[in-house]
């Protein structure tokens, strides 16, 4: 039971790590040894290949297993006697194994042979909950005294493509193809397995006689690795004449399943037909199939410690207790996502956009942004990866960095496992667009139109409509600077939560300084050495100097800001120069203004200036605007009153309400000030 649990956990983490694990390490010694065994023992005999078992030790000693296998055989026979139909199907399968050469009856002298590697392999009958389908499973994990056949065998190098990588390619083409490597046509068409067609070396068959009733390389830990190796060796013989078909066998097979996609139906028929012929050279039979696999319930049955099989319904008391969970799982079963990435239009360019986010979890999600020939923009969900934050408290900067690492690794996987031509890759760090993966939601939107599947709305706009990256860049730089300070044991109580204004200012100064180093390297070097700033013609008249932050400043810079909307370029220049001085800014602004539709409209049809937001001190809750107004008095001015002239003070109103102006003006003019 412990071994089973360990294998379940190992398989879970292997599946979870796809796409975000580190770069592959150097092959371990066990894999190198297994590879040598495959290379030394694999050869073609007539229409089949034979290979050797991947022993962990050349001098492995196995315990006596006859009693265990005999006891298991008796239990199988008792089960068969209770089901007459099952007996007939079992006997038919065994006879087919014999007729196809997979199994034979041993002679008396062969039964009498003794060996340290003599192993009796039991089997059991399995019904995978499909009408009329029965499988014989050969249990190489059966133990005697804590030792099994699998424990003495190495899994071998796992060179086959991961299933997600195969599915990535399946979504690239408009025409999909699925196939399965089955037994030769004389075998039962309801069963499918690639393993029976790879006999073992004759001297190694002694390890599996008696109750096994066959000599197949099936059920052993090394079966997938040996199968993949034989399949690859056979395919590589055709790499010069059939490169596309060989690529399909090596890259688009998952063990014995073939999943591929093509641009046209004719290409699909041509390639799949040739793949079938190449497989036939190794004794494999490729059959096209079409099936839908519903999402099954999670294994809560084992968690509750009850002996409930996969194909049995949950007991009533458990069903009631987990009704909400079952309802969610039923909703997941209805989940649908477009299979083909790129729709039906002609594709012009393809961009990859990767978003990350972090909160109580950190996540990354990838989308294709496809520009079609008709200028239509299509956004397609590629894949996502979400990880829960550790139970122990972890700092926000570390979560941000974890999300960035996750997004980078996911980006590399998507680029490596797809064959599309990517024109540009954009990573959105610390973004709000991936929050759906990190925020708890009672009822998630699983429709194809949801933001999670259709991507952020701004991706369907032109690049000018995308969020400005400056603020994100400043924040990311501030987090990195904080991380560097913390590594030097420089911490502050103010840094326990979010970023402080001082940290953001320091990050902005660093970015400005970097930009100045690229544009004015000589001036910066002179200032750093304590010399006068050597000024080029562009900035000589600005009297530049370096401040305490190492940033070039300009003397006489105004310190007040004036808001601008779609005004003339001189007003915009005045606003920008409150903080920055750009060279040749007037010419750049004229080019920007000339391309602004709002400014064009302003020139052709003059409109009153756009009014800014009302000051807070002019408003009150439930009140009306400009209930309180301010007046600026100036004067005195000589004004004519009837027939004589006298001095009057005049008020300049800051409000723009016509009625208020009339009332206040009448009040001021009615008395001397």
RALIN-V892568 format. One line per field, one symbol per residue. ss: DSSP state (H for helix, E for strand, - for the rest). phi: phi as a letter, one per 20 degrees, with the letter a starting at -180 (. if undefined). burial: b if it has 16 or more other C-alpha atoms within 10 Angstrom, else e. A space follows every 50 residues. Layout:
# RALIN-V892568
ss = ???
phi = ???
burial = ???
This chain:
# RALIN-V892568
ss = -HHHHHHHHHHHHHHH------------HHHHHHHHHHHHH-EEE--EEE E---E----------HHHHHHHHHHHHHHHH--HHHHHHHHHHHHHHHH- -------HHHH-----------EEEE--------EEEE----EE--EE-H HHE---------HHHHHHHH----EEEEEEEE------------HHHEEE -HHHHHHH-HHH---E------HHHHHHHHHHHHHH------HHHHHHHH H-EE--EEEEEE--HHHHHHHHHHHHHHHHH---EEEE-----------H HHH------------HHHHHH-HHHHHHHHHHH-------------EEEE EEEEEEEE--EEEEEEEEEEEE----EEEEEEEEEEEE-------HHHHH HHHHHHHHHHHHHHHH-------EEEEE------HHH------------- HHHH--HHHH--HHH----HHHHHHHHHHHHHHHHHH-----HHH----- HHHHHHHHHHHHHHHHHHH-HHHHHHHH-----------HHH-EEE---- -EEE--------------HHHHHHHH--------HHHHHHHHHH--HHHH HHHH-----------HHH------------EEEEEEEEEEE--EEEEEEE EEE----HHHHHHHHHHHH----
phi = .fffffffffffffffefncefggefgffffffffffffedebecldcdc bdfeffcfdfddffcffffffffffffffffecfffffffffffffgffe nfbbeffffffffdafdfceefbbecdfmcgmdccddeefefdcmndcff fedefnfeefffggfffgffefefddccbbedfggfeffedcaeffecfe fffefffbemffmaceecnffegfffffffffgffffdffecfffffffe ddddldddcbbbfcfffffffffffffffffenedecfbbbcdffeffef fffemdedfgedffgffffffdfffffffffffefcbgfefdmdffeecc dddddcbbbebcbbbcceddeefemfdddcfdabbccffgfffcffgfff fffffgffffgfffffeddeeefbccddeleefdfgeddfcfbfedffef ffeengfffeefffefffefffffffffffffgffffemdccffefdefe ffffffffffffffffffecffffffffenefffefffcffelfbdefem dfcdfmffdddcfcddefffffffffffcccdflffffffffffeeffff ffffcgcfgffffffffecbfmedgmfdcdcdebpfdecedldcdbeced ddeeecegfffffffffffebed
burial = eeeeeeeeeeeeeeeeebbbeeeeeeeeebbebbbebbeeebbeeeebbb bbbbbbeeeeebbbbbebbbebbeeeeeebeeeeebeebbeebbbebbeb ebbbeeeeeeeeeeeebbbbbbbbbeeeeeeeebbeebbbbbbbeeebbb bbbbbbbeebbbbebbbbbbbbbbbbbbbbbbbbeebbeeebbbbbbbbb beeebbbbbbbbbbbbbbbbbbbbbbbbbbbbbbbbeeeeebeebbbbbb bbbbbbbbbbbbeeeeebeebbeebbebbbbbbbbbbeeeeeeeeeeeee beeeeeeeeeeeebeeeeeeeeeeeeeebeeeeeeeeebbbbbeeebebb bbbbbbbbbbbbbbbbbbbbbbeeeebbbbbbbbbbbebeeeeeebbebb bbbbbbbbbbbebbeebbeeeeeeeebbbbeebbbebbeeeeeeebeeee bbbbbbeebbeeeeeeeeeeeebbbbbbbbbbbeeeeeeeeeeeeeeebe eebbebbbbbbebeeebeebeebbeebeeeeebbbeeebeeeebbbeeee bbbbeeeeeeeeebebeebeebbbbebeeebeeeeeeebeeebeeeeebe eeeeeeeeeeeeeeeeeeeeeeeeebeeeeeeeeeeeeeeeeeeeeebbb bebebeeeeeeeeeeeeeeeeee
